[in-house]
Each structure stands twice: as structure tokens, then as C-alpha cells.
Amino acid sequence: MCNCYGSHVLRSLLCLCKGVPLDSPEFHGAKGSKVLAERLNLKVSHLDGNDSQHLQQGFPSLLKFLVSGMMNCTKEDMKTLQVDQYSSLVLQTALKLLGGNDQELLHIIPVLLGCNKENLAEGKFIDMIIAGETVESMKEPAFSHLMEVILEVAPESLYNNMLTKLLKNSLFELSSHPCGNFVVQALISHARTKDQMELIWEELGLKFADLLRMGRSGVIASLIAACQRFQTHEYKCCEALATAVGSKNETSKFIVPRILFLDSYFSYDDKSSWSWPGGAKMHVMGSLILQAIFKFQSEWIQPYILSITSMDAEHVLEAAQDARGARVIEAFLASDASTKQKRRLVVKLRGHFGELAMNLSGSFTVERCFNAGNLSLREAIASELLAVRTELSKTKQGPHLLRTLDIDRYATKPDQWRSKQASKQSAYNEFFVAFGSSESKSTKSNKLLYNASMDTSEHEELNIKKDIDGSLISTSVVDDTSSEKKGRKKRKRDVASEDAVGSNRAIEKAVKNFLSSSTPDKKRHNASNQRLKI
């Protein structure tokens, strides 16, 4: 197990006994981006998914025999296996393959933690005597990785034992350590109940500033995501983060820029004189934290809304040109902030939409800005894209963006394009007048957090817009086809009447689609996954 070649053979054998392909995450380990996405509610854990269709014929009795053989060692040998790089990989693979088999895990995990086998026979999972020694071992790279998997697969009763008997009163100490903080992130992300989250918050809720100062932003991000998932301490999260990056005497204007450049701000000696570091890359975790913050209800995040809308135009442009900053802008435009506040930000990008659209990440931002804008803003965006239509159509994202914003129609029939956009907006407004008040904000939040099939960056509001847009487009296609069949006869219609009929049809179709289907846009979903970086 402790040999690099032997470790590889053992992991292959374990996968073979389970009937799992050798290219599976259980063998190679999940990518860091996937682990991060799962911890921040951006992706369902691969252990929770239904992978039964990928299983081949296995040998369960042989798997059990192999794992029990690995556990049949002395306590001193187990200490060696805990901190060895190669044996840790074997043990991680075994645990992942046994995920869901609570009976086996209740026996194996305490042994891995160094508990006496005699205590297991008495029903005592965690031995308090070994708590200090085990926590200290979690600061070792190999054991910290192993501990992350243990927390992920542990049955609820055992997880609760580890939290209350093993890790309680040690969370901040571990969070401060370069390796130990990943154990705390896993602990937070895999909390099962609100009571467990309360215990974690008691130790870390007032430590936001200390954690950010030490560069442990991953712990903060995991805390925010867990509070969203359990709908607890949400306002306190927003308040604690804002306080950590500023002081009571300062305005909230600086909150978003400082989080976008976390390392730059906290490494600066005189923080009161810190300014936007032009040309520097934005902080990955800072971007993810802000994306999570903008999912909260608008009344809880007013300082953040004021901060992002108060940014200088050149800083907004620089953020939109950075993939990490662009995601923050998109999250804000998809938030519960008012339309007026969103347009205040969009206006600052005027004159640069064509430039942004040429970039893959920027094209999503342009589309969000278009959806958030009024008719005059939409026309301004369309005119800028029309100016670069030839170059844009040659890019990967260009054809989709040009088609979505209907730039060809704008180029040939601008009046018809304006009428169509006005009809879309009218249908959208009427829909929310009729149905928007029946759904509370908390319900929307739940759908965003728990709908596993949907990319969390896509909000319900945009899905409704797509339904309305689709219904209007289909209506237009039907009209065009019928007119061709009749020899393209010219029919005079009252424009106002046509808009009203189109609007009513759009509402009916949108309601029907909205109530019967919640299928997300696959292209956008896949593109969003590709853009997640660590």
C-alpha cells in the first residue's frame, strides 16, 4: 500500500471488485474543480448521483475481503498508513467504493481514525482519548485528503460523532492550517442537519476577518454555501463578510472591489489607502464568494448592491473582461436586485459590448446585460453587435449570441425588431403581474439551491423569459409559413392589435411551458461548467 506501484495495483483491484471502470473518479480522484463545485452548491456530489448504469459485474465478497484485510493491522501500522501518500490513495478509493454501505463504513472509519477495535464492539465509534492526536494528524497532507473523503461518505450518526467528539473546539485551529482547512471545508459542505451547522457557526461565525487575513477564503465560501443550503444565519453571513473587508467608519462602496482582489487587499500594509490594482487578476475564491452572496435576498445584500453599482465605469469594464469578474456581474444581474439598480451597472458598459462579445466569457455577460436592459439599452447593445457582426460570427460563441439577440432582424427590419422586443417585455411584465406575486422569494431560493439538474447560475426569471421569447418566435414562424402557403399575400393588420394578440399568446405559452417543464438550456449549462476554474 505504501509503494507507488503497489498502490496503483491495489486501487485497480478494488475498482475491479466493485465493477467500476478504471477511468472513474473513484480510481483517479475527483478533479479539484468538481469538488469545489459540489462544496459551493454548484454541482451535485458524484456519490449522490445514480451511477448504476456504469457499473459492471463485480465481486462484492472479494471487495469486502480485501478491505477487511487492509484494516487488519496494528494501531501503529494504521498511523503510518494515515500519513503516507500512496496508502492514503488506496484508503480513499476503498471508502468511495463503499459509499452508501453504512454497515461497513461504521466499522472501517473508526479504525482509520485510530479507535480501538474493542470500543467498536461496545458501540463506541469515537474514542475521546485519540481526539487530540487525530486532529494533529489532519494537518498532514495525506491524512487531510483521507479525512475529506471520510467526512463525505460517513453515515449521519458517525458524522455527528466526529463533529461533537473529535472536531469540536478545534475548527478554528484546523481552519488556520494550510492542510487542515480543507478538512473543515469538507466538514461544512457535508453537514447533514441545521443543528450541526449551528455548532460549526458557533466556532467560525465570528472569525471571518481572521480567516480572510490568513488566506482561508475557501472556509468562508463553504460556510456561505452551507448557510444557503440550510437557510440559517444568511443575514449574519452577509454582515460578517462585509465587516471583515471594511470598517464601520467606511462606506460600503469598497466591499465588492476588495473581495474581487482578496489577496491584494489583505496583503496591503495600509489597508485604508488600498486602491483598485489595475491589470491584476481577480481572486478565484473571491469571485465565487460574491456569486454566492448575490443569491441571497436583496434586503440582506444591500451593501453589496450599492458597492457594485458604485464602481467606476473603467473598473466595471475591467471586471467584465476578466472571466472571474464577469461571473460576478452576471450573478448580480440575475439577483433579486431591482431593475433600476441592474441598469445602473449595465449603462457603464455602454460602448464596449461589441468588444466583450468577442470573448467567450464576455458573451454571456452581454446576453445578461441585454436581458436586464430596457428597449433603448437593448437597441444600443444590438447596434454595437451589428458593427462587429462579421467578426463575431466567426467565433465559437458568436452565432449563438447573434441568433439569441436577433441581430439579423435588427439589421434588416429594425422597426419589426423593436416591436418584437416591446412585445416580449410586455408579455414578461404581464406574466409577473399575474403570477409573480404568488411565489415567495424563499421558494425561488430553494429551487435554485436544490434543483440538481439546473445550473445554479441560471435563475428562474431567465427561464421564464426564454419561454416567452420562444413562444413569440414560434408564433412568428407560424405566421411566416402560413403567409408563404397563401402566395405571400399582403395582409394589413393593426399593429397595436397584433402586439396584443402576440402578447396574450406569449403569456399562455409561457405559463404552459413554465408549469410543465423545467429543462435547462443545455448549451448554457455545459458552457457554465467549462468556465468553472480553481
C-alpha positions as CSV (number, residue, x, y, z in Angstrom):
1,M,0.0,0.0,0.0
2,C,2.8,2.4,0.7
3,N,4.5,1.7,-2.6
4,C,3.7,3.9,-5.6
5,Y,3.4,0.9,-7.9
6,G,1.7,-1.3,-5.4
7,S,-0.8,1.4,-4.6
8,H,-1.8,1.6,-8.2
9,V,-2.3,-2.1,-8.5
10,L,-4.4,-2.2,-5.3
11,R,-6.7,0.6,-6.4
12,S,-7.2,-1.1,-9.8
13,L,-8.1,-4.4,-8.0
14,L,-10.6,-2.6,-5.7
15,C,-12.3,-1.0,-8.7
16,L,-12.4,-4.3,-10.5
17,C,-14.0,-6.0,-7.5
18,K,-16.7,-3.2,-7.3
19,G,-17.3,-3.4,-11.1
20,V,-16.2,0.2,-11.6
21,P,-14.3,1.3,-14.7
22,L,-10.6,2.2,-14.1
23,D,-11.2,5.7,-15.6
24,S,-13.8,6.5,-12.9
25,P,-13.4,9.3,-10.2
26,E,-13.1,6.6,-7.5
27,F,-9.8,5.5,-9.1
28,H,-8.3,8.8,-10.2
29,G,-9.9,11.0,-7.6
30,A,-12.4,13.8,-8.5
31,K,-11.0,16.9,-10.1
32,G,-10.5,19.9,-7.8
33,S,-13.0,21.9,-9.8
34,K,-15.7,19.3,-9.3
35,V,-15.0,19.1,-5.6
36,L,-15.2,22.9,-5.3
37,A,-18.4,23.0,-7.4
38,E,-20.0,20.4,-5.0
39,R,-19.0,22.3,-1.9
40,L,-20.4,25.6,-3.2
41,N,-23.8,24.1,-4.3
42,L,-22.9,24.4,-8.0
43,K,-23.0,20.6,-8.6
44,V,-24.4,17.5,-7.1
45,S,-21.9,15.2,-5.5
46,H,-20.9,12.3,-7.8
47,L,-21.6,10.0,-4.9
48,D,-25.2,11.1,-4.8
49,G,-25.8,10.6,-8.5
50,N,-27.1,7.4,-10.0
51,D,-24.1,5.7,-11.5
52,S,-25.5,2.2,-11.5
53,Q,-25.6,2.2,-15.3
54,H,-21.8,2.5,-15.4
55,L,-21.3,-0.5,-13.0
56,Q,-20.0,-3.7,-14.5
57,Q,-20.2,-7.1,-12.9
58,G,-18.2,-7.1,-9.7
59,F,-17.1,-9.3,-6.9
60,P,-18.6,-7.8,-3.7
61,S,-17.5,-10.6,-1.4
62,L,-13.9,-10.2,-2.7
63,L,-14.1,-6.4,-2.2
64,K,-15.2,-6.9,1.4
65,F,-12.4,-9.4,2.0
66,L,-9.7,-7.0,0.5
67,V,-10.9,-4.1,2.6
68,S,-11.1,-6.1,5.8
69,G,-7.6,-7.3,5.1
70,M,-6.3,-3.8,4.8
71,M,-8.0,-2.9,8.2
72,N,-6.4,-5.9,9.9
73,C,-3.3,-4.2,11.1
74,T,-1.8,-2.9,14.3
75,K,-2.6,0.6,15.6
76,E,1.0,1.7,14.9
77,D,0.8,0.5,11.3
78,M,-2.5,2.4,10.9
79,K,-0.7,5.6,12.0
80,T,1.7,5.0,9.2
81,L,-1.0,4.3,6.6
82,Q,-2.8,7.5,7.6
83,V,0.0,9.9,6.7
84,D,1.5,8.0,3.7
85,Q,0.7,9.5,0.3
86,Y,0.2,6.2,-1.5
87,S,-1.6,4.3,1.2
88,S,-3.9,7.3,1.6
89,L,-5.0,7.0,-2.1
90,V,-5.8,3.3,-1.6
91,L,-7.9,4.0,1.5
92,Q,-9.7,6.9,-0.2
93,T,-10.6,4.6,-3.1
94,A,-11.9,1.9,-0.8
95,L,-14.1,4.4,1.1
96,K,-15.6,5.9,-2.1
97,L,-16.4,2.4,-3.4
98,L,-18.1,1.6,-0.2
99,G,-20.1,4.8,-0.2
100,G,-23.7,4.1,0.9
101,N,-22.8,0.8,2.7
102,D,-23.3,2.2,6.2
103,Q,-22.7,-1.0,8.0
104,E,-19.2,-1.5,6.5
105,L,-18.4,2.2,6.9
106,L,-19.4,2.2,10.6
107,H,-16.7,-0.5,11.1
108,I,-14.0,0.9,8.9
109,I,-13.9,4.6,9.5
110,P,-13.3,4.4,13.3
111,V,-10.4,2.0,12.7
112,L,-8.9,4.5,10.2
113,L,-9.2,7.2,12.8
114,G,-7.2,5.1,15.2
115,C,-10.0,4.0,17.6
116,N,-9.7,0.7,19.5
117,K,-11.5,-2.2,18.0
118,E,-12.7,-3.2,21.5
119,N,-14.6,0.1,21.7
120,L,-16.4,-0.7,18.4
121,A,-17.7,-3.9,19.8
122,E,-19.3,-1.8,22.6
123,G,-20.8,0.6,20.1
124,K,-18.4,3.4,20.8
125,F,-17.5,4.9,17.4
126,I,-15.1,7.7,18.5
127,D,-12.6,7.4,21.3
128,M,-12.1,10.7,23.1
129,I,-8.5,9.7,24.1
130,I,-7.3,9.8,20.5
131,A,-9.0,13.1,19.6
132,G,-6.1,15.4,20.0
133,E,-3.6,13.1,18.2
134,T,-6.0,12.5,15.3
135,V,-6.7,16.2,14.9
136,E,-3.0,16.9,14.8
137,S,-2.7,14.2,12.1
138,M,-5.2,16.1,10.0
139,K,-2.5,18.7,9.4
140,E,-0.6,16.2,7.3
141,P,-1.4,16.4,3.5
142,A,-2.1,12.7,3.0
143,F,-4.4,12.3,6.1
144,S,-6.2,15.6,5.3
145,H,-7.2,14.2,1.9
146,L,-8.3,11.0,3.5
147,M,-10.3,12.9,6.1
148,E,-12.2,14.8,3.4
149,V,-13.4,11.5,1.9
150,I,-14.3,10.1,5.4
151,L,-16.5,13.1,6.0
152,E,-18.1,12.8,2.6
153,V,-19.1,9.1,2.9
154,A,-19.6,8.8,6.7
155,P,-23.1,7.8,7.8
156,E,-25.0,10.6,9.6
157,S,-24.6,9.1,13.1
158,L,-20.8,8.7,12.6
159,Y,-20.5,12.2,11.1
160,N,-22.3,13.6,14.2
161,N,-19.9,11.7,16.5
162,M,-16.9,13.1,14.6
163,L,-18.2,16.6,14.8
164,T,-19.1,16.6,18.5
165,K,-16.3,14.4,19.9
166,L,-13.4,14.7,17.5
167,L,-13.5,18.1,15.8
168,K,-15.5,20.3,18.2
169,N,-13.4,23.2,19.6
170,S,-10.7,22.5,17.0
171,L,-12.3,24.0,14.0
172,F,-10.6,27.4,14.0
173,E,-7.2,25.7,14.7
174,L,-7.7,23.4,11.7
175,S,-9.0,26.3,9.6
176,S,-5.8,28.2,10.2
177,H,-3.6,25.4,8.8
178,P,-2.7,25.1,5.1
179,C,-3.8,21.4,5.0
180,G,-6.3,21.3,7.9
181,N,-8.5,24.0,6.4
182,F,-9.6,21.6,3.7
183,V,-10.9,19.1,6.3
184,V,-13.0,22.0,7.8
185,Q,-14.3,22.8,4.3
186,A,-15.4,19.2,3.8
187,L,-16.9,19.1,7.3
188,I,-19.0,22.2,6.5
189,S,-20.0,21.1,3.0
190,H,-21.2,17.6,4.2
191,A,-23.2,18.8,7.2
192,R,-26.4,16.8,7.4
193,T,-28.6,18.9,9.7
194,K,-29.2,22.5,10.8
195,D,-28.1,21.6,14.3
196,Q,-24.7,20.5,13.1
197,M,-24.5,23.8,11.1
198,E,-25.2,25.7,14.3
199,L,-22.3,24.0,16.1
200,I,-20.0,24.9,13.2
201,W,-21.2,28.5,13.1
202,E,-20.6,29.0,16.9
203,E,-16.9,28.4,16.3
204,L,-16.3,30.1,13.0
205,G,-19.1,32.6,12.6
206,L,-17.2,35.4,14.2
207,K,-13.8,34.5,12.6
208,F,-14.4,35.8,9.0
209,A,-11.8,38.6,9.3
210,D,-9.2,36.3,10.8
211,L,-9.8,33.6,8.2
212,L,-9.5,36.0,5.3
213,R,-6.4,37.5,6.7
214,M,-4.8,34.1,6.8
215,G,-5.9,33.4,3.2
216,R,-8.5,30.8,4.2
217,S,-11.3,32.1,1.9
218,G,-12.3,28.6,1.0
219,V,-13.6,28.1,4.5
220,I,-15.7,31.3,4.2
221,A,-17.1,30.2,0.8
222,S,-18.1,26.8,2.2
223,L,-19.8,28.5,5.2
224,I,-21.8,30.8,3.0
225,A,-22.9,27.9,0.7
226,A,-23.9,25.8,3.7
227,C,-25.9,28.6,5.3
228,Q,-27.7,29.0,2.0
229,R,-28.4,25.3,1.9
230,F,-29.8,25.1,5.4
231,Q,-31.3,28.7,5.2
232,T,-29.7,29.7,8.5
233,H,-27.5,32.6,9.5
234,E,-27.9,34.1,6.0
235,Y,-28.0,37.7,7.0
236,K,-25.3,37.2,9.6
237,C,-23.1,35.7,6.8
238,C,-23.5,38.8,4.6
239,E,-22.9,41.1,7.6
240,A,-19.8,39.2,8.8
241,L,-18.2,39.3,5.3
242,A,-18.9,43.0,4.8
243,T,-17.4,43.7,8.2
244,A,-14.4,41.6,7.5
245,V,-13.4,43.6,4.4
246,G,-14.1,47.0,5.8
247,S,-14.8,49.1,8.9
248,K,-17.9,50.7,10.4
249,N,-16.5,54.2,9.5
250,E,-16.2,53.3,5.8
251,T,-18.9,53.4,3.2
252,S,-19.9,50.1,1.5
253,K,-18.5,51.3,-1.8
254,F,-15.3,49.3,-1.3
255,I,-16.8,45.9,-0.4
256,V,-17.0,44.3,-3.9
257,P,-13.6,45.5,-5.2
258,R,-11.8,44.3,-2.1
259,I,-13.4,40.8,-2.3
260,L,-12.6,40.7,-6.0
261,F,-8.9,41.2,-5.0
262,L,-8.8,39.4,-1.7
263,D,-5.1,38.6,-1.6
264,S,-4.1,42.1,-2.8
265,Y,-6.2,43.8,-0.2
266,F,-5.2,41.7,2.8
267,S,-1.5,41.7,1.9
268,Y,-1.5,45.5,1.7
269,D,0.0,47.2,4.8
270,D,-2.1,50.4,4.9
271,K,-5.5,49.0,4.0
272,S,-7.2,52.4,4.3
273,S,-5.2,53.6,1.2
274,W,-5.7,50.4,-0.9
275,S,-7.0,51.1,-4.4
276,W,-8.0,49.0,-7.4
277,P,-4.9,47.2,-8.7
278,G,-5.3,47.7,-12.5
279,G,-4.3,44.8,-14.6
280,A,-4.2,42.3,-11.8
281,K,-6.1,39.0,-12.0
282,M,-9.1,38.8,-9.8
283,H,-9.3,36.3,-7.0
284,V,-11.0,32.9,-7.9
285,M,-12.5,32.3,-4.4
286,G,-13.4,36.0,-4.0
287,S,-15.4,35.7,-7.3
288,L,-17.1,32.5,-6.1
289,I,-18.0,34.2,-2.7
290,L,-19.6,37.1,-4.4
291,Q,-21.5,34.9,-6.8
292,A,-22.9,33.1,-3.7
293,I,-23.7,36.4,-1.9
294,F,-25.8,37.6,-4.8
295,K,-28.1,34.6,-4.4
296,F,-29.3,35.9,-1.1
297,Q,-32.4,38.1,-0.8
298,S,-31.9,41.7,-1.9
299,E,-32.7,43.1,1.6
300,W,-29.7,41.2,3.1
301,I,-27.2,42.3,0.4
302,Q,-27.9,46.0,0.0
303,P,-24.3,47.0,0.9
304,Y,-23.0,44.7,-1.9
305,I,-25.5,46.0,-4.4
306,L,-24.6,49.6,-3.5
307,S,-20.9,48.7,-3.9
308,I,-21.1,47.0,-7.3
309,T,-23.3,49.8,-8.7
310,S,-21.0,52.5,-7.4
311,M,-17.9,51.1,-9.2
312,D,-16.2,53.3,-11.7
313,A,-17.0,52.6,-15.4
314,E,-13.4,51.6,-16.1
315,H,-13.4,49.1,-13.2
316,V,-16.7,47.6,-14.3
317,L,-15.2,47.1,-17.8
318,E,-12.1,45.5,-16.4
319,A,-14.2,43.2,-14.3
320,A,-16.3,42.2,-17.3
321,Q,-13.1,41.5,-19.3
322,D,-11.9,39.1,-16.6
323,A,-13.7,35.7,-16.6
324,R,-13.9,35.8,-12.8
325,G,-15.2,39.3,-12.6
326,A,-17.7,38.6,-15.4
327,R,-19.3,35.8,-13.4
328,V,-19.8,38.3,-10.5
329,I,-21.5,40.8,-12.8
330,E,-23.7,38.0,-14.2
331,A,-24.6,36.9,-10.7
332,F,-25.6,40.4,-9.8
333,L,-27.8,40.8,-13.0
334,A,-29.5,37.5,-12.1
335,S,-30.1,38.5,-8.4
336,D,-33.1,39.9,-6.7
337,A,-31.8,43.5,-7.0
338,S,-34.2,46.0,-8.6
339,T,-34.2,46.5,-12.4
340,K,-33.2,50.1,-11.8
341,Q,-30.0,49.0,-9.9
342,K,-29.1,46.5,-12.6
343,R,-29.4,49.0,-15.4
344,R,-27.2,51.4,-13.5
345,L,-24.4,48.9,-13.8
346,V,-25.3,47.9,-17.5
347,V,-25.1,51.6,-18.6
348,K,-21.4,51.7,-17.5
349,L,-20.5,49.1,-20.2
350,R,-22.1,51.1,-23.0
351,G,-19.7,51.4,-25.9
352,H,-17.9,48.1,-25.1
353,F,-20.5,45.4,-25.8
354,G,-19.0,44.5,-29.2
355,E,-15.6,44.2,-27.6
356,L,-16.9,42.0,-24.8
357,A,-18.9,39.8,-27.2
358,M,-15.7,38.7,-29.0
359,N,-14.6,37.0,-25.8
360,L,-16.3,33.7,-24.7
361,S,-16.9,34.7,-21.1
362,G,-17.8,38.2,-22.1
363,S,-20.6,37.0,-24.5
364,F,-22.5,35.6,-21.5
365,T,-22.2,39.0,-19.8
366,V,-23.5,40.8,-22.9
367,E,-26.5,38.4,-23.0
368,R,-27.3,39.1,-19.3
369,C,-27.0,42.8,-19.9
370,F,-29.3,42.6,-22.8
371,N,-31.9,40.8,-20.7
372,A,-31.6,43.3,-17.9
373,G,-31.9,46.4,-20.2
374,N,-34.9,48.4,-21.3
375,L,-35.7,48.9,-25.0
376,S,-33.2,51.7,-25.5
377,L,-30.4,49.8,-23.8
378,R,-31.2,46.6,-25.8
379,E,-31.0,48.6,-29.1
380,A,-27.7,50.1,-28.0
381,I,-26.3,46.6,-27.4
382,A,-27.8,45.3,-30.7
383,S,-26.2,48.2,-32.7
384,E,-22.8,47.6,-31.1
385,L,-23.0,43.9,-32.0
386,L,-24.2,44.7,-35.5
387,A,-21.0,46.7,-36.0
388,V,-18.8,43.6,-35.3
389,R,-21.3,41.0,-36.7
390,T,-18.9,39.7,-39.4
391,E,-16.0,39.1,-36.9
392,L,-18.3,37.9,-34.2
393,S,-19.9,35.2,-36.5
394,K,-16.5,33.6,-36.9
395,T,-16.1,33.0,-33.2
396,K,-17.3,29.9,-31.2
397,Q,-19.9,31.9,-29.3
398,G,-20.8,34.4,-31.9
399,P,-23.6,32.6,-33.9
400,H,-25.5,31.7,-30.8
401,L,-25.3,35.3,-29.4
402,L,-26.3,36.8,-32.8
403,R,-29.2,34.4,-33.0
404,T,-30.4,34.9,-29.4
405,L,-30.4,38.7,-29.7
406,D,-31.9,38.5,-33.2
407,I,-29.2,40.8,-34.7
408,D,-30.1,39.8,-38.3
409,R,-33.6,41.1,-37.9
410,Y,-32.3,44.3,-36.3
411,A,-30.0,44.8,-39.4
412,T,-32.8,44.3,-42.0
413,K,-36.0,45.2,-40.2
414,P,-35.2,47.4,-37.2
415,D,-38.8,48.6,-36.7
416,Q,-40.0,45.0,-36.6
417,W,-37.2,44.1,-34.1
418,R,-38.2,47.0,-31.8
419,S,-41.8,45.9,-32.0
420,K,-40.9,42.3,-31.1
421,Q,-38.7,43.4,-28.2
422,A,-41.5,45.6,-26.9
423,S,-43.9,42.6,-27.1
424,K,-41.5,40.4,-25.3
425,Q,-41.1,42.9,-22.5
426,S,-44.9,43.5,-22.3
427,A,-45.6,39.7,-22.1
428,Y,-42.9,39.4,-19.4
429,N,-44.4,42.2,-17.4
430,E,-47.9,40.9,-17.7
431,F,-46.7,37.4,-16.7
432,F,-45.2,38.7,-13.4
433,V,-48.2,40.9,-12.7
434,A,-50.4,37.8,-13.0
435,F,-48.1,35.1,-11.4
436,G,-45.1,36.7,-9.9
437,S,-46.7,37.6,-6.5
438,S,-47.7,34.0,-5.8
439,E,-44.2,32.8,-5.4
440,S,-42.2,33.9,-2.4
441,K,-38.5,34.8,-2.7
442,S,-37.6,32.0,-0.3
443,T,-39.3,29.5,-2.6
444,K,-37.2,30.8,-5.5
445,S,-34.1,30.4,-3.4
446,N,-34.9,26.8,-2.6
447,K,-35.4,26.0,-6.2
448,L,-32.0,27.5,-7.1
449,L,-30.2,25.6,-4.4
450,Y,-31.8,22.2,-4.7
451,N,-32.7,21.7,-8.3
452,A,-29.8,19.4,-9.2
453,S,-30.5,19.4,-13.0
454,M,-30.1,23.1,-13.3
455,D,-27.0,25.2,-13.5
456,T,-27.3,27.4,-10.4
457,S,-26.1,30.5,-12.3
458,E,-29.4,30.3,-14.3
459,H,-32.3,31.9,-12.4
460,E,-35.9,31.2,-12.8
461,E,-36.5,34.7,-14.1
462,L,-34.4,34.0,-17.2
463,N,-36.1,30.6,-17.8
464,I,-39.5,32.4,-17.9
465,K,-38.0,35.0,-20.3
466,K,-36.8,32.1,-22.6
467,D,-40.3,30.6,-22.5
468,I,-41.8,33.9,-23.5
469,D,-39.2,34.5,-26.2
470,G,-39.7,31.0,-27.6
471,S,-43.4,31.4,-27.8
472,L,-43.1,34.7,-29.6
473,I,-40.6,33.2,-32.1
474,S,-42.8,30.2,-32.7
475,T,-45.7,32.4,-33.3
476,S,-43.7,34.4,-35.8
477,V,-42.6,31.3,-37.7
478,V,-46.2,30.0,-37.9
479,D,-47.3,33.3,-39.3
480,D,-44.5,33.4,-41.9
481,T,-45.2,29.8,-43.0
482,S,-48.9,30.4,-43.5
483,S,-48.3,33.5,-45.5
484,E,-46.0,31.7,-47.8
485,K,-48.6,29.0,-48.4
486,K,-51.1,31.6,-49.4
487,G,-48.7,33.0,-52.0
488,R,-47.3,35.6,-49.7
489,K,-50.4,37.7,-49.8
490,K,-50.0,41.1,-48.1
491,R,-52.3,41.4,-45.1
492,K,-52.9,44.7,-43.4
493,R,-53.1,44.4,-39.6
494,D,-53.5,46.9,-36.9
495,V,-50.1,47.0,-35.2
496,A,-51.5,47.5,-31.8
497,S,-53.9,44.6,-32.2
498,E,-51.1,42.3,-33.4
499,D,-48.9,43.2,-30.4
500,A,-51.8,42.5,-28.0
501,V,-52.6,39.1,-29.6
502,G,-48.9,38.1,-29.7
503,S,-48.6,39.2,-26.1
504,N,-51.6,37.1,-24.9
505,R,-50.4,34.1,-26.9
506,A,-46.9,34.5,-25.4
507,I,-48.3,34.6,-21.8
508,E,-50.4,31.5,-22.4
509,K,-47.5,29.6,-23.9
510,A,-45.1,30.8,-21.3
511,V,-47.4,29.7,-18.5
512,K,-47.9,26.3,-20.1
513,N,-44.1,25.8,-20.6
514,F,-43.3,27.1,-17.1
515,L,-45.8,24.8,-15.4
516,S,-45.0,21.7,-17.4
517,S,-41.2,21.8,-18.0
518,S,-38.1,22.9,-16.1
519,T,-35.5,21.7,-18.6
520,P,-32.5,24.0,-18.5
521,D,-30.6,25.3,-21.5
522,K,-28.0,22.5,-22.2
523,K,-25.6,24.8,-24.1
524,R,-25.5,27.3,-21.3
525,H,-25.3,24.6,-18.7
526,N,-22.3,22.9,-20.4
527,A,-20.6,26.3,-21.1
528,S,-21.0,27.3,-17.4
529,N,-19.4,24.0,-16.3
530,Q,-16.4,24.7,-18.6
531,R,-15.9,28.1,-17.2
532,L,-15.6,27.0,-13.5
533,K,-11.9,27.3,-12.6
534,I,-10.0,26.9,-9.4
